[in-house]
Amino acid sequence: MNISNTTRKTVIAEHAKECKTVLSQGIGLMFRTKIIPLLFILKKPQRITIHSFFMLKTIDVIFLNEKKEVVDVKTLKSWSWFTPKERAKYVIEVPKGTIQRTETGKGDLLIF
């Protein structure tokens, strides 16, 4: 699946993998040497704490509400955690530098 920022007219990720199950969401990018784009689809909007334990690389994380509007962004180093201030329905994990390259920020509208 492709993920694009319609506000900035940029491509955030190509061939992103959906993580809908508890298992796929729990494993995420742990132990991977290559960061592949992941889209986490939560059952309901929530303030979910994400972690980068057992992750070998720094990643960018984008939090979206149910309207697919960006509510927060974060560059997350290995062995750390983060809780956004707003509730998110979708969480996107991408390689470090994606947020800066695409100029993605709060209020942007994404499509996938």
VEXTORRO-145426 format. One record per residue: chain; x, y, z of N, C-alpha, C in turn; residue in three letters. Coordinates in Angstrom, 3 decimals, always signed. Each point is the difference from the previous one (the first is absolute). Example, Ala and Ser with C-alpha at 12.3 -4.5 7.8 and 13.67 -1.06 7.14 Angstrom:
chain/n.east/n.north/n.up/ca.east/ca.north/ca.up/c.east/c.north/c.up/resn
A/+13.190/-5.690/+7.800/-0.890/+1.190/+0.000/+0.900/+1.200/+0.000/ALA
A/-0.350/+1.050/-0.720/+0.820/+1.190/+0.060/-0.770/+1.090/+0.730/SER
END
This chain:
chain/n.east/n.north/n.up/ca.east/ca.north/ca.up/c.east/c.north/c.up/resn
A/+0.840/-1.163/+0.000/-0.840/+1.163/+0.000/+0.894/+1.236/+0.000/MET
A/-0.410/+1.017/-0.733/+0.722/+1.264/-0.030/-0.652/+0.978/+0.974/ASN
A/+0.831/+0.838/+0.623/-0.477/+1.019/+0.929/+0.506/+1.347/-0.506/ILE
A/-0.914/+0.945/-0.214/+0.362/+1.317/-0.514/-0.526/+1.105/+0.894/SER
A/+0.722/+1.103/-0.006/-0.410/+1.207/+0.717/-0.647/+0.913/-1.036/ASN
A/-1.326/+0.105/+0.035/-0.699/+0.828/-0.999/+0.213/+1.490/+0.252/THR
A/+0.245/+0.375/+1.227/+0.236/+1.408/+0.329/+1.303/+0.482/-0.638/THR
A/+1.046/-0.801/+0.092/+1.329/+0.379/-0.509/+0.286/-0.558/-1.390/ARG
A/-0.918/-0.886/-0.480/+0.162/-0.660/-1.293/+1.322/-0.783/-0.067/LYS
A/+0.218/-0.807/+1.033/+1.194/-0.835/+0.083/-0.381/-1.447/+0.299/THR
A/+0.878/-0.910/-0.356/-0.198/-1.423/+0.291/+0.754/-0.325/+1.285/VAL
A/-0.725/-0.496/+0.971/+0.602/-0.365/+1.289/+0.609/-1.396/-0.077/ILE
A/-0.736/-0.935/-0.599/+0.488/-1.380/-0.073/-0.655/-0.726/-1.165/ALA
A/+0.768/-0.893/-0.581/-0.531/-0.908/-1.015/+0.096/-1.416/+0.564/GLU
A/-0.971/-0.800/-0.301/-0.012/-1.405/+0.423/+0.008/-0.150/+1.522/HIS
A/-0.761/+0.839/+0.681/-0.108/-0.114/+1.454/-0.794/-1.256/+0.348/ALA
A/+0.402/-0.627/+1.094/-0.675/-1.213/+0.480/-0.986/+0.384/+1.094/LYS
A/-1.210/-0.538/-0.071/-1.021/+0.254/+1.020/+0.215/-0.926/+1.195/GLU
A/-0.123/+0.563/+1.187/+0.063/-0.776/+1.241/-1.334/+0.184/+0.714/CYS
A/-0.853/-1.022/-0.102/-1.332/+0.073/+0.597/-0.136/-0.873/+1.236/LYS
A/+0.787/-1.073/+0.069/-0.147/-0.942/+1.113/+0.881/+0.404/+1.176/THR
A/-0.343/-0.496/+1.164/+0.782/+0.269/+1.199/+1.433/-0.505/-0.181/VAL
A/+0.161/-1.156/-0.614/+1.330/-0.573/-0.207/+0.836/+0.871/-0.932/LEU
A/-0.555/+0.363/-1.154/+0.768/+0.817/-0.955/+0.319/+1.377/+0.581/SER
A/-0.921/+0.553/+0.782/+0.249/+1.292/+0.628/+1.035/-0.116/+1.109/GLN
A/-0.011/-1.110/+0.717/+0.955/-0.199/+1.083/+1.429/-0.186/-0.496/GLY
A/+0.150/-0.662/-1.131/+1.338/-0.245/-0.556/+0.498/+1.228/-0.756/ILE
A/-0.848/+0.595/-0.811/+0.368/+1.210/-0.736/+1.343/-0.108/-0.690/GLY
A/+0.918/+0.903/+0.326/+1.320/+0.045/-0.633/+1.115/-0.559/+0.885/LEU
A/-0.369/-0.700/+1.055/+1.029/-0.545/+0.893/+0.915/-0.972/-0.750/MET
A/+1.280/+0.083/+0.298/+1.043/-0.886/-0.510/+0.279/+0.133/-1.501/PHE
A/-0.576/+0.966/-0.660/+0.218/+0.159/-1.447/+1.214/+0.878/-0.267/ARG
A/+0.782/-0.403/-0.985/+1.149/+0.814/-0.396/-0.402/+0.986/-1.096/THR
A/-1.092/-0.300/-0.713/-0.517/+0.898/-1.026/-1.383/+0.478/+0.444/LYS
A/-0.193/+1.307/-0.009/-1.286/+0.566/+0.415/-0.953/-0.005/-1.191/ILE
A/-1.103/-0.720/+0.156/-1.046/+0.022/-1.021/-1.165/+0.804/+0.555/ILE
A/-0.710/+0.742/-0.857/-1.126/+0.797/+0.493/-1.117/-0.897/+0.545/PRO
A/-0.496/+0.358/+1.181/-1.104/-0.740/+0.616/-1.147/+0.954/+0.302/LEU
A/-1.219/-0.478/-0.212/-1.208/+0.742/+0.350/-0.748/-0.806/+1.047/LEU
A/-0.106/+0.547/+1.200/-0.741/-0.637/+1.087/-1.421/+0.546/-0.012/PHE
A/-0.973/-0.883/-0.068/-1.402/+0.391/+0.014/-0.570/-0.427/+1.345/ILE
A/-0.325/+0.990/+0.823/-0.503/-0.281/+1.344/-1.509/-0.192/-0.032/LEU
A/-0.528/-0.755/+0.942/-1.440/-0.271/+0.044/-0.814/+1.261/+0.242/LYS
A/+0.544/+0.905/+0.807/-0.685/+1.261/+0.281/+1.068/+1.057/+0.282/LYS
A/-0.330/+1.266/-0.173/+0.972/+1.056/+0.304/+0.403/-0.053/+1.471/PRO
A/+1.308/+0.095/+0.232/+0.510/-0.064/+1.372/+1.372/+0.665/+0.103/GLN
A/+0.356/+0.349/+1.212/+1.354/+0.508/+0.273/+0.866/-1.218/+0.280/ARG
A/+0.598/-0.515/-1.039/+0.770/-1.231/+0.113/+1.478/+0.333/+0.186/ILE
A/+0.621/-0.640/+0.964/+1.435/+0.156/+0.207/+0.712/-0.997/-0.899/THR
A/+0.941/+0.501/-0.793/+0.782/-0.903/-0.836/+1.424/-0.038/+0.546/ILE
A/+0.684/-1.091/-0.272/+1.378/-0.141/+0.462/+0.887/-0.456/-1.149/HIS
A/+1.287/+0.173/+0.187/+0.971/-0.474/-0.985/+0.989/-0.969/+0.651/SER
A/-0.476/-0.738/+0.982/+0.832/-1.019/+0.632/+0.319/-1.082/-1.034/PHE
A/+1.207/-0.489/+0.016/+0.473/-1.034/-0.924/+0.038/+0.464/-1.450/PHE
A/-0.092/+1.302/-0.222/+0.119/+0.526/-1.358/+1.442/+0.424/-0.216/MET
A/+0.495/-0.272/-1.176/+1.404/+0.227/-0.294/+0.270/+1.371/-0.618/LEU
A/-1.052/+0.698/-0.388/+0.170/+1.289/-0.669/-1.010/+1.020/+0.515/LYS
A/+0.320/+1.280/-0.198/-0.915/+1.095/+0.296/-1.061/+0.046/-1.095/THR
A/-1.242/+0.303/+0.385/-1.107/+0.073/-0.968/-0.768/+1.306/+0.171/ILE
A/-0.773/+0.335/-1.018/-0.966/+1.084/+0.086/-1.377/-0.622/+0.209/ASP
A/-0.808/+0.639/+0.839/-1.342/-0.494/+0.290/-1.002/+1.126/-0.241/VAL
A/-1.082/-0.333/-0.708/-1.052/+0.972/-0.310/-1.310/-0.526/+0.582/ILE
A/-0.662/+0.827/+0.788/-1.270/-0.370/+0.629/-1.133/+0.725/-0.710/PHE
A/-1.067/-0.744/-0.342/-1.138/+0.561/-0.726/-1.294/-0.244/+0.753/LEU
A/-0.937/+0.940/-0.118/-1.322/-0.213/+0.575/-0.858/-0.798/-0.975/ASN
A/-1.268/-0.189/+0.326/-0.891/-0.805/-0.839/-0.267/+0.642/-1.360/GLU
A/+0.262/+1.297/-0.142/-0.152/+0.696/-1.290/+1.289/-0.041/-0.822/LYS
A/+1.024/-0.691/+0.516/+1.323/-0.127/-0.615/+0.751/+1.326/-0.029/LYS
A/-0.283/+0.838/+1.009/+0.742/+1.240/+0.185/+1.119/-0.260/+1.000/GLU
A/+1.166/+0.572/-0.264/+1.140/-0.169/+0.901/-0.278/+0.734/+1.302/VAL
A/+0.100/-0.737/+1.114/-0.186/+0.616/+1.321/+1.317/+0.123/+0.762/VAL
A/+1.031/-0.744/-0.443/+1.315/+0.110/+0.625/+1.024/-0.718/-0.865/ASP
A/+1.257/+0.394/+0.124/+1.111/-0.677/-0.662/+1.148/-0.109/+0.999/VAL
A/+0.833/-1.014/-0.180/+1.112/-0.196/+0.932/+1.105/-0.808/-0.678/LYS
A/+1.237/+0.417/+0.197/+1.144/-0.819/-0.364/+0.383/-0.752/+1.265/THR
A/-0.024/-1.322/-0.083/+0.154/-0.849/+1.172/+1.288/-0.807/-0.081/LEU
A/+0.920/+0.268/+0.930/+1.261/-0.735/+0.062/-0.240/-1.382/+0.597/LYS
A/+0.944/-0.896/-0.251/-0.076/-1.346/+0.575/-0.083/+0.077/+1.521/SER
A/-0.724/-0.941/+0.579/-0.136/-0.155/+1.439/-0.634/+1.221/+0.667/TRP
A/-1.043/+0.527/-0.606/-0.737/+1.106/+0.612/-1.497/-0.222/-0.219/SER
A/-0.817/+0.900/+0.524/-1.442/-0.095/-0.180/-0.570/+1.392/-0.126/TRP
A/-1.261/+0.053/-0.490/-0.652/+1.289/-0.219/-1.510/-0.194/+0.058/PHE
A/-0.679/+0.973/+0.614/-1.458/+0.039/+0.025/-0.441/+1.341/-0.583/THR
A/-0.772/-0.010/-1.085/-0.458/+1.273/-0.567/-1.026/+0.666/+0.913/PRO
A/-0.161/+1.297/-0.149/-0.970/+0.732/+0.814/-1.430/-0.233/-0.477/LYS
A/-0.160/-0.308/-1.270/-1.325/-0.225/-0.600/-0.244/-1.495/-0.215/GLU
A/-1.257/-0.354/-0.134/-0.350/-1.378/-0.332/+0.287/-0.269/-1.470/ARG
A/+0.408/-1.231/-0.289/+0.296/-0.402/-1.372/-0.785/-1.256/-0.352/ALA
A/-0.442/-0.071/-1.234/-0.650/-1.195/-0.548/+1.000/-0.792/-0.852/LYS
A/+0.971/+0.733/-0.573/+1.025/-0.601/-0.851/+1.379/+0.472/+0.470/TYR
A/+0.978/-0.903/-0.083/+1.385/+0.337/+0.318/+0.850/-0.510/-1.162/VAL
A/+0.850/+0.868/-0.515/+0.866/-0.366/-1.121/+1.446/+0.046/+0.486/ILE
A/+0.733/-1.081/-0.235/+1.428/-0.050/+0.308/+0.763/-0.067/-1.307/GLU
A/+0.944/+0.915/-0.173/+0.774/+0.110/-1.233/+1.470/+0.264/+0.340/VAL
A/+0.886/-0.131/-0.988/+1.417/+0.274/+0.273/+0.234/+1.433/+0.480/PRO
A/+1.024/+0.154/+0.829/+0.396/+1.317/+0.497/+0.267/+0.934/-1.191/LYS
A/-0.475/+1.225/+0.122/+0.189/+0.992/-1.045/-1.225/+0.198/-0.876/GLY
A/-0.966/-0.907/+0.095/-1.205/+0.102/-0.831/-0.818/+1.230/+0.358/THR
A/-0.154/+0.280/+1.285/-0.781/+1.166/+0.428/+0.623/+1.274/-0.566/ILE
A/+1.302/+0.123/+0.113/+0.686/+1.194/-0.493/-0.051/+0.071/-1.531/GLN
A/+0.255/-1.119/-0.676/+0.017/-0.029/-1.463/-1.350/+0.390/-0.591/ARG
A/-1.077/-0.465/+0.621/-1.345/+0.264/-0.521/-0.648/+1.231/+0.629/THR
A/+0.695/+0.608/+0.962/-0.500/+1.176/+0.727/-1.353/-0.257/+0.658/GLU
A/-0.212/-1.240/+0.440/-1.257/-0.389/+0.622/-0.090/+0.576/+1.409/THR
A/-1.152/+0.598/+0.297/-0.198/+0.596/+1.311/-1.450/-0.053/+0.432/GLY
A/-0.217/+0.445/+1.214/-1.338/-0.011/+0.601/-0.989/+0.728/-0.911/LYS
A/-1.166/-0.623/-0.202/-1.049/+0.572/-0.829/+0.003/-0.468/-1.439/GLY
A/+1.092/-0.606/-0.461/+0.064/-0.502/-1.388/-0.987/-1.157/-0.169/ASP
A/-0.519/-0.152/-1.200/-0.926/-1.079/-0.332/+0.732/-1.049/-0.819/LEU
A/-0.069/-1.262/+0.454/+0.638/-1.105/-0.715/-1.058/-0.884/-0.628/LEU
A/+0.403/-0.712/-1.072/-0.894/-0.982/-0.621/+0.760/-1.310/-0.153/ILE
A/-0.745/-1.091/+0.085/+0.546/-1.339/-0.241/-1.147/-0.924/-0.327/PHE
END
